[in-house]
């Protein structure tokens, strides 16, 4: 039920509302609009567009090599290649490659590969510039016509075999982490570049070397000077050398070997004029006058000295 207000009350409320409204004076002419001073339109703000971002370079497509695809690649660059290469492949990547005695003259195919070990022995390869920058740990160039080793500079090579090559200059090997170096029957006459390498096994047979002064301090374990022109062994004094071959050399004095821990000695007794007593005191397990590809006469020290 709606409750109605008394008439007097409603009238009072109406009057209150009317009194609160402010009356505007009547005018025949409307008041002029207030003018706003004219101002220049603001200049458009130039927003520098961001430089376009170059898309990231596309990742080279990974090649999964197989023995068949490797033979095809090598054959493409070497038409006389007979497919006699051997490979070690892991997860489609070439870890080691042997092309020993293969008819290859062009190594450009190596630009697509990154083996850690490579054997080019007995090949006609002379130019090894395609090897520059590779991360080879082992390299075999025996019986090849290679003469220039400069492309190998800076490589992390640990094993390098150069037997029966015309190589004469080892300067590219300076500071290399070599532990094995074979330069049998080469033209190398200076081993000074090897002074800072941690070489343990070194074969110099038949090379025109006259001095091993550059090897002083090198941590050699095995050294072959067979058929070299080395006469002075003093750079070896105090070393940790265990095996020494000085057969058919002009060495006459074995005194520098005093106190060493040699376990094998190969020498030419008829040439020795001093230091035989030093040799007899060495802790040798075998001694002889011949130890090469043609044969060996190594025997226990007691049997050897008994026959002298």
Secondary structure, DSSP 8 states (H G I E B T S, - for coil): ------HHHHHHHHHHHHHHS------SS-------------------------------------HHHHHHHHHHH-TT--S--EEEEETTEEEEEE-TT------GGGGG---SEEE-TTS-----GGGTT---SEEE-TTS-----GGGTT---SEEE-TTS-----GGGTT---SEEE-TTS-----GGGTTS---EEE-TTS-----GGGTT---SEEE-TTS-----GGGTT----EEE-TTS---B-GGGTT---SEEE--GGG--B-HHHHHHS--SEEES-EETTEE--B-HHHHHHT-
